Amino acid sequence: QVQLVETGGGLVQPGGSLRLSCAASASISSIIAMGWYRQVPGKQRELVARITSAGNTNYTDSVKGRFTISRDNANNTLYLQMNSLKPEDTAVYSCYAFNGRRNYWGQGTQVTVSS
């Protein structure tokens, strides 16, 4: 069982930056993949970024060059560095962890990009 807790969301102006953190209650060194989804009310959930245990990363096209996903296995934490934020990045961001059998989810953190 792995519990995930996201922090770092908030209100930021367009062009600003935020760093989201996802702290796991257990070791993530054997977690196959971790990532971040985002969801806006009325729209389908979108996979924003994903990182494997080998360090391979994938990003949705709209965030490439602006967002960076990373994981710190020593501290059991996943990060999402978000730069050059746009109003369309506004959403609830949730992290997940896949151990090969099931996904674990955090509760989500709100990111609002507005002037």
Secondary structure, DSSP 8 states (H G I E B T S, - for coil): ---EEEE--EEE-TT--EEEEEEESS--TT-SEEEEEEE-TTS--EEEEEEETT--EEE-GGGTTTEEEEEEGGGTEEEEEE-S--GGG-EEEEEEEE-SS-EEE---EEEEE--
